[in-house]
Amino acid sequence: MTKTNLITGFLGSGKTTSILHLLAHKDPAEKWAVLVNEFGEVGIGRRAAWPTAAHC
């Protein structure tokens, strides 16, 4: 069975910060994937921090 965590919240509630913190402190032997699903014409959640997180 695959462990899955779902992180949700309002704009500005700290989701990206929390995910980046978790990624920085994860066990190197673990393999993680971060899926971002965004609605709207403007990509508000697209930050410079995400390319760094993509190397998890």
Wavefront OBJ file of the C-alpha trace (Angstrom):
o trace
v 0.000 0.000 0.000
v 1.228 3.513 -0.827
v 1.094 6.168 1.878
v -0.584 9.356 0.656
v -0.839 12.780 2.293
v -3.212 15.462 1.038
v -2.382 19.054 1.922
v -5.083 21.655 1.348
v -5.782 25.170 2.540
v -6.622 28.708 1.621
v -4.306 31.018 -0.293
v -1.525 32.176 2.009
v -2.137 29.520 4.666
v 1.401 28.083 4.424
v 0.924 25.002 2.226
v 4.016 25.621 0.098
v 6.131 26.469 3.134
v 5.013 23.286 4.894
v 5.678 21.094 1.871
v 9.145 22.588 1.335
v 9.957 22.030 5.027
v 8.844 18.393 4.814
v 10.902 17.851 1.651
v 13.993 19.370 3.255
v 13.751 16.964 6.198
v 12.633 13.748 4.500
v 14.584 10.491 4.669
v 16.859 10.373 1.584
v 15.840 6.741 1.023
v 12.191 7.762 0.523
v 10.786 8.697 -2.868
v 8.230 11.488 -2.874
v 6.085 13.128 -5.522
v 4.390 16.512 -5.226
v 1.357 17.091 -7.421
v 0.048 20.635 -7.781
v -3.442 21.156 -9.152
v -4.311 24.782 -9.743
v -7.507 26.356 -11.003
v -7.693 29.769 -12.597
v -6.110 31.767 -15.374
v -3.220 33.048 -13.247
v -0.794 30.568 -11.699
v -0.554 32.057 -8.213
v 1.166 29.007 -6.704
v 3.964 28.940 -9.272
v 6.872 30.188 -7.218
v 10.607 30.088 -7.720
v 10.749 27.578 -4.831
v 8.969 24.797 -6.739
v 11.800 23.960 -9.166
v 14.000 23.313 -6.107
v 11.360 20.996 -4.665
v 11.096 19.144 -7.973
v 14.402 17.412 -7.209
v 12.912 15.313 -4.424
l 1 2 3 4 5 6 7 8 9 10 11 12 13 14 15 16 17 18 19 20 21 22 23 24 25 26 27 28 29 30 31 32 33 34 35 36 37 38 39 40 41 42 43 44 45 46 47 48 49 50 51 52 53 54 55 56
